[in-house]
Amino acid sequence: MTYRKVFFLILLFTITFFSCETKDNENDYRTSAVITGPDLGQCICCGGYFIEIGDSTYNFNTLPTTAAIDLSSESFPIAVQLDWDYENKCGDNQYITIIRIEKE
């Protein structure tokens, strides 16, 4: 084999190897969680729904409009996968904003 052919094969392999791009799967969710039910408390910082993420319990008020979950007709608890951001703390309740969500 000539040096030209060897060089060409190495070049081809190198270009192929470095052109392969590894992306995170866009369908992977950041967190698994459980929506445990509505927050029926009668206080200024109460309301919405409770959600357990890891060892912590948070509240949220609404789901994204793209969510295929109707909380008014679901049976609790609901196992979900979601992407979320911390919103704020009100009293003892910590509120989150759910970016996207789906049932497990």
Sine and cosine of phi, psi and omega as CSV:
sin_phi,cos_phi,sin_psi,cos_psi,sin_omega,cos_omega
0.00,0.00,0.66,-0.75,-0.04,-1.00
-0.99,0.12,0.28,-0.96,0.02,-1.00
-0.90,0.44,-0.52,0.85,0.02,-1.00
-0.90,0.44,-0.69,0.72,0.01,-1.00
-0.91,0.41,-0.68,0.74,0.02,-1.00
-0.89,0.45,-0.72,0.70,0.03,-1.00
-0.86,0.50,-0.70,0.72,0.01,-1.00
-0.88,0.47,-0.69,0.73,0.01,-1.00
-0.91,0.42,-0.66,0.75,0.03,-1.00
-0.91,0.41,-0.67,0.74,0.04,-1.00
-0.89,0.46,-0.70,0.71,0.02,-1.00
-0.88,0.47,-0.71,0.70,0.02,-1.00
-0.88,0.47,-0.70,0.72,-0.02,-1.00
-0.89,0.46,-0.73,0.69,0.01,-1.00
-0.89,0.46,-0.69,0.72,0.01,-1.00
-0.89,0.45,-0.70,0.72,-0.04,-1.00
-0.89,0.45,-0.72,0.69,-0.07,-1.00
-0.99,0.15,-0.24,0.97,0.04,-1.00
-1.00,0.08,-0.25,0.97,0.06,-1.00
-0.96,0.28,0.83,-0.56,-0.05,-1.00
-0.94,-0.35,0.78,-0.62,0.04,-1.00
-0.99,-0.12,0.90,-0.44,0.03,-1.00
-0.94,-0.34,0.51,-0.86,0.18,-0.98
-0.92,0.39,0.62,-0.78,0.01,-1.00
-0.90,0.43,0.86,-0.51,-0.05,-1.00
-0.93,0.38,-0.25,0.97,0.02,-1.00
-1.00,0.02,-0.13,0.99,0.02,-1.00
-0.96,0.27,0.72,-0.70,0.05,-1.00
-1.00,-0.10,0.43,-0.90,-0.05,-1.00
-0.97,0.26,-0.55,0.83,-0.20,-0.98
-0.62,-0.79,0.61,-0.79,0.23,-0.97
-0.99,-0.15,0.59,-0.81,-0.06,-1.00
-0.44,-0.90,0.08,-1.00,0.05,-1.00
-0.72,-0.70,0.85,-0.52,0.12,-0.99
-0.99,0.14,0.90,-0.44,-0.13,-0.99
-1.00,-0.04,-0.31,0.95,0.06,-1.00
0.55,-0.83,0.00,-1.00,-0.02,-1.00
-0.97,0.26,0.48,-0.88,0.12,-0.99
-1.00,-0.03,0.97,-0.24,-0.08,-1.00
-1.00,-0.08,0.21,0.98,0.00,-1.00
-0.88,0.48,0.46,-0.89,-0.02,-1.00
-0.94,-0.35,0.89,0.45,0.01,-1.00
-0.71,-0.70,0.15,-0.99,-0.02,-1.00
-0.89,0.47,-0.60,0.80,-0.07,-1.00
-0.99,-0.12,0.21,0.98,-0.02,-1.00
-0.99,-0.13,0.20,-0.98,0.04,-1.00
0.90,-0.44,0.22,-0.97,-0.04,-1.00
1.00,0.08,-0.59,-0.81,-0.05,-1.00
-0.72,-0.69,0.49,-0.87,0.10,-0.99
-1.00,0.01,0.62,-0.78,0.08,-1.00
-0.66,-0.75,0.75,-0.66,0.02,-1.00
-0.99,-0.15,0.85,-0.53,0.04,-1.00
-0.84,-0.54,0.93,-0.36,-0.09,-1.00
0.90,0.44,-0.78,-0.62,0.01,-1.00
-1.00,-0.09,0.10,0.99,-0.07,-1.00
-0.92,-0.39,0.49,-0.87,0.09,-1.00
-0.93,-0.38,0.76,-0.65,0.01,-1.00
-0.84,-0.54,0.17,-0.99,0.13,-0.99
-0.89,-0.45,0.45,-0.89,0.18,-0.98
-0.58,-0.82,0.44,-0.90,-0.05,-1.00
-0.99,-0.16,-0.65,0.76,-0.09,-1.00
-0.66,-0.75,0.36,-0.93,0.12,-0.99
-0.98,-0.18,0.39,-0.92,0.09,-1.00
-0.87,0.50,0.47,-0.88,-0.02,-1.00
-0.90,0.44,-0.35,0.94,0.00,-1.00
-0.99,0.11,-0.10,0.99,-0.04,-1.00
-0.93,0.36,0.66,-0.75,0.02,-1.00
-0.99,-0.14,0.55,0.84,0.00,-1.00
-0.86,-0.50,0.81,-0.59,0.07,-1.00
-0.96,-0.28,0.98,-0.17,-0.09,-1.00
-0.90,0.43,-0.37,0.93,0.00,-1.00
-0.96,0.26,-0.30,0.95,-0.03,-1.00
-0.87,-0.49,0.04,1.00,-0.02,-1.00
-1.00,0.10,0.40,-0.92,0.15,-0.99
-0.99,-0.15,0.73,-0.69,-0.02,-1.00
-1.00,-0.09,0.49,-0.87,0.02,1.00
-0.98,0.19,0.40,-0.92,0.01,-1.00
-0.86,-0.51,0.88,-0.48,0.07,-1.00
-0.98,0.18,0.78,-0.63,-0.06,-1.00
-0.68,-0.73,0.25,-0.97,0.21,-0.98
-0.86,-0.51,0.64,-0.76,-0.08,-1.00
-0.43,-0.90,0.30,-0.95,0.23,-0.97
-0.91,-0.41,0.69,-0.72,-0.09,-1.00
-0.49,-0.87,0.26,-0.96,0.10,-1.00
-0.75,-0.67,0.52,-0.85,0.08,-1.00
-0.93,0.36,0.74,-0.67,-0.03,-1.00
-0.98,-0.18,-0.91,0.41,0.01,-1.00
-0.21,-0.98,0.07,-1.00,0.06,-1.00
-0.87,-0.50,0.72,-0.69,0.04,-1.00
-0.75,-0.66,0.93,-0.38,-0.08,-1.00
0.88,0.48,-0.77,-0.64,0.04,-1.00
-1.00,0.06,-0.15,0.99,-0.06,-1.00
-1.00,-0.02,0.70,-0.71,0.10,-1.00
-0.95,-0.32,0.85,-0.53,-0.05,-1.00
-0.99,-0.15,0.60,-0.80,0.07,-1.00
-0.85,-0.53,0.34,-0.94,0.14,-0.99
-0.95,-0.33,0.82,-0.57,0.01,-1.00
-1.00,0.01,0.84,-0.53,-0.05,-1.00
-1.00,0.08,-0.72,0.69,0.10,-1.00
-0.45,-0.89,0.45,-0.89,-0.12,-0.99
-0.41,-0.91,0.51,-0.86,0.16,-0.99
-0.45,-0.89,0.45,-0.89,0.03,-1.00
-0.94,0.34,0.57,-0.82,0.05,-1.00
-0.98,0.19,0.00,0.00,0.00,0.00
